[in-house]
Amino acid sequence: MADQAELAFVKSFANNLSSHPVTYADDFQQPPENSLKKIPVLPVDVPPPPERKPQVAAPAGSISITFKSAKPPKAYSLSVQPTDTILDIKRQLANEPGAPPADVQRLLLKGKALADGKLLQEYSVKDGDTVNLMVKPGFDWDPTKISAAPEVVAPTPQKPAETAADIVLLPEPAQSKTRSGHSRIPSVVLSPSPSISPSPGEKLVDIPLVLDASSIPAAPAASPPNTSYRATVSQPAFWEHLYKFLHSEFPHANDAATAWEDFFCASKGSLSVSEIAKIRDHVGMIGMAGT
């Protein structure tokens, strides 16, 4: 009986201990023999990493495009640059025999009109594509007739208002032509207007006036365009070399890019829109709206 009572007491005491939470000290460390020898790894299938897509390089070189008109039926094939503007392409198309002028052309791609100020590479146009050609309403286009250059009509000089005296220019004997542009010295004679009748006993006399051409400043002679400067700044390689030079001079890349942009903006007056786009694509400098 005593053994059973002692066993019942031990069981009751163990149950009471198991109901109490276990509290460990702050510096408690698990014995090394109770730690796992190896961390278990679950066999979970991991998907393979996505493949890196190759970067599409900017279109370079000329592409061939066919401009086709339904009414009247006519087709033109041109070799253009992706960095050309739509307006430049229209002007190039207008030089073809029988093509309509650039200001009446309308170019459509899949029913969408192409804007004159945008570049060709901004539209999904590839080599060998066909662009629809139309003309503005009211323009009579006949491809069989080659459009001639419009005649320039000289403006008709207006008759000056009648004044008290008319100025008549009488040329003096011709002198040797100088570099200043003057070939002769004119004389001015003041003659009375025919509408003025002299009073009785009065005689009208012409008063000759000679102008001193030496006191008139000569107009500066027009200097020929600096073709060597124009040919140099239009090359993308020149701006690439300048960009590398500025990077070697400035410690910060932002300062070098700012200096390059200042030089480039100062030379935009000598460059066309297509040349500006080619330079930026070659160097890798992006501007606002492609400029």
Secondary structure, DSSP 8 states (H G I E B T S, - for coil): -HHHHHHHHHHHHHHHHHHS-----TT----GGGS-SS----------------------S-EEEEEEETTTTEEEEEEE-TTSBHHHHHHHHHTSTT---GGGEEEEETTEE--TTSBGGGS---TT-EEEEEE-TT----TTS------------------SEEEEEEE-------TTS----EEEEEEE-TT----TT-----EEEE--GGGS----------HHHHHHHT-HHHHHHHHHHHHHH-SSHHHHHHHHHHHHHHTGGGS-HHHHHHHHHHHT---GGG-
